[in-house]
Amino acid sequence: MKQIAEKSLHLAIPILLISLSLCAAEPLPQKDIAAVCIKDICIQAEVVSVFAEREKGLMFRESLAVDKGMLFIFEEEGLYSFWMKNMRFPLDIIWLGLNKKIVEIKENVPPCSESCEILSPENKAKYVLEVNAGFTRRNKIKVGEVVRF
């Protein structure tokens, strides 16, 4: 019985090593990054267009670099609501229409843990950009401006 177990173990180890090497050879999925520019200010935004990625957004992250953001892309224009559940830092949220013009801005939206306000735009958007709180005020960004990406 002991010999059978030892032979099984000797066979299992090479199979495990081969499996691990195949997993290591497979590249990790790359995040899509886009340069997003408003006026002459550009940031690097992580692009999320899949439902599960949009649902998670920036949740659970400790911070966001000053020159970074997240760009949500939806299949069609709509009234897309956001909330700050499980966030650890405040954000500015910028809704963009189909033509990439800013249709609404919510500034300095605080994180929440239990009872979270749902932020709903009054205008339809196809894209939503999340950036660090203070970004829009510091850069004097206003509704109607065109965003390039």
C-alpha positions as a printed NumPy array, in Angstrom:
array([[  0.   ,   0.   ,   0.   ],
       [  2.835,   2.364,   0.87 ],
       [  4.449,   1.749,  -2.548],
       [  1.223,   2.626,  -4.372],
       [  0.942,   5.885,  -2.443],
       [  4.595,   6.761,  -3.18 ],
       [  4.116,   6.042,  -6.914],
       [  0.987,   8.221,  -6.967],
       [  2.881,  11.019,  -5.275],
       [  5.764,  10.708,  -7.761],
       [  3.278,  11.009, -10.632],
       [  1.363,  13.887,  -9.045],
       [  4.407,  16.126,  -8.522],
       [  5.406,  16.383, -12.219],
       [  1.773,  16.984, -13.221],
       [  1.494,  19.738, -10.614],
       [  4.756,  21.335, -11.782],
       [  3.649,  21.261, -15.42 ],
       [  0.291,  22.804, -14.481],
       [  1.985,  25.568, -12.5  ],
       [  4.406,  26.35 , -15.316],
       [  1.525,  26.593, -17.814],
       [ -0.326,  28.98 , -15.496],
       [  2.786,  31.105, -15.053],
       [  3.296,  31.274, -18.818],
       [ -0.217,  32.622, -19.356],
       [ -0.13 ,  36.435, -19.155],
       [ -2.349,  38.27 , -16.727],
       [ -5.132,  40.251, -18.37 ],
       [ -4.077,  43.817, -19.073],
       [ -6.216,  46.713, -17.909],
       [ -7.203,  49.07 , -20.693],
       [ -5.801,  52.535, -20.011],
       [ -6.821,  55.643, -21.914],
       [ -5.457,  59.171, -21.882],
       [ -8.47 ,  61.287, -20.968],
       [ -8.085,  65.029, -21.585],
       [-10.227,  67.983, -20.599],
       [ -8.865,  71.287, -21.928],
       [ -5.089,  70.774, -21.634],
       [ -5.271,  68.532, -18.522],
       [ -4.809,  64.826, -19.164],
       [ -5.059,  61.858, -16.831],
       [ -4.544,  58.146, -17.319],
       [ -7.887,  56.418, -16.807],
       [ -8.555,  52.755, -16.297],
       [-11.309,  51.848, -18.778],
       [-14.149,  49.652, -17.536],
       [-16.847,  48.544, -19.937],
       [-17.895,  45.133, -18.569],
       [-20.76 ,  45.059, -16.064],
       [-18.8  ,  43.327, -13.265],
       [-15.917,  45.811, -13.578],
       [-18.308,  48.772, -13.639],
       [-20.104,  47.435, -10.585],
       [-16.861,  47.219,  -8.582],
       [-15.327,  50.458,  -9.865],
       [-12.806,  51.89 ,  -7.392],
       [-14.226,  50.068,  -4.357],
       [-11.75 ,  48.898,  -1.711],
       [ -8.797,  50.805,  -3.185],
       [ -6.749,  52.797,  -0.711],
       [ -6.142,  55.78 ,  -2.984],
       [ -5.964,  57.075,  -6.521],
       [ -2.883,  58.809,  -7.874],
       [ -3.402,  62.483,  -8.717],
       [ -3.008,  61.837, -12.474],
       [ -5.269,  58.759, -12.574],
       [ -8.973,  58.058, -12.907],
       [-11.527,  55.504, -14.018],
       [-13.594,  55.795, -17.196],
       [-16.866,  53.863, -17.3  ],
       [-18.182,  53.099, -20.78 ],
       [-21.804,  52.028, -21.206],
       [-23.408,  50.363, -24.223],
       [-25.867,  53.217, -24.735],
       [-26.832,  56.556, -23.257],
       [-28.811,  56.37 , -20.053],
       [-29.278,  57.75 , -16.546],
       [-26.475,  55.859, -14.775],
       [-26.444,  56.199, -11.   ],
       [-23.391,  55.817,  -8.778],
       [-22.757,  55.438,  -5.06 ],
       [-19.682,  55.476,  -2.867],
       [-20.145,  52.233,  -0.935],
       [-16.868,  50.628,   0.165],
       [-14.864,  53.611,  -1.046],
       [-11.98 ,  54.91 ,   1.03 ],
       [-11.546,  58.398,  -0.457],
       [-13.788,  61.095,  -1.982],
       [-14.251,  61.546,  -5.72 ],
       [-15.482,  63.94 ,  -8.354],
       [-17.879,  62.168, -10.726],
       [-18.238,  63.523, -14.272],
       [-21.001,  62.314, -16.607],
       [-20.417,  62.661, -20.376],
       [-22.957,  62.489, -23.166],
       [-22.641,  60.529, -26.392],
       [-20.724,  63.468, -27.908],
       [-18.248,  63.372, -24.951],
       [-19.468,  66.72 , -23.624],
       [-19.783,  66.99 , -19.862],
       [-23.478,  66.87 , -18.948],
       [-23.152,  66.754, -15.155],
       [-20.575,  66.942, -12.355],
       [-20.841,  65.885,  -8.712],
       [-17.918,  67.277,  -6.725],
       [-16.232,  65.957,  -3.605],
       [-18.529,  62.965,  -3.122],
       [-17.606,  61.37 ,   0.216],
       [-17.199,  57.621,   0.804],
       [-19.875,  55.788,   2.765],
       [-20.166,  52.466,   4.527],
       [-23.78 ,  51.858,   5.523],
       [-26.439,  54.259,   4.304],
       [-25.161,  55.481,   0.96 ],
       [-26.617,  58.252,  -1.165],
       [-27.314,  57.216,  -4.73 ],
       [-26.048,  59.876,  -7.127],
       [-28.27 ,  60.085, -10.178],
       [-27.697,  62.491, -13.058],
       [-30.478,  64.57 , -14.554],
       [-29.077,  64.093, -18.06 ],
       [-28.324,  60.97 , -20.043],
       [-24.694,  59.882, -20.312],
       [-22.734,  57.251, -22.196],
       [-19.504,  57.718, -20.212],
       [-18.704,  58.497, -16.592],
       [-15.297,  59.631, -15.369],
       [-14.248,  59.29 , -11.722],
       [-11.293,  61.363, -10.512],
       [ -9.944,  62.468,  -7.15 ],
       [-12.074,  64.98 ,  -5.27 ],
       [-11.07 ,  68.542,  -6.081],
       [ -9.963,  67.744,  -9.642],
       [-12.823,  69.601, -11.324],
       [-12.602,  72.674,  -9.069],
       [ -8.798,  72.853,  -9.24 ],
       [ -8.876,  72.666, -13.049],
       [-11.996,  74.849, -13.459],
       [-13.834,  72.119, -15.365],
       [-17.445,  72.937, -16.212],
       [-20.538,  71.328, -17.739],
       [-20.468,  71.654, -21.541],
       [-16.743,  71.126, -21.97 ],
       [-15.601,  68.396, -24.358],
       [-13.534,  65.474, -23.09 ],
       [-11.065,  63.753, -25.417],
       [-10.082,  60.066, -25.279]])
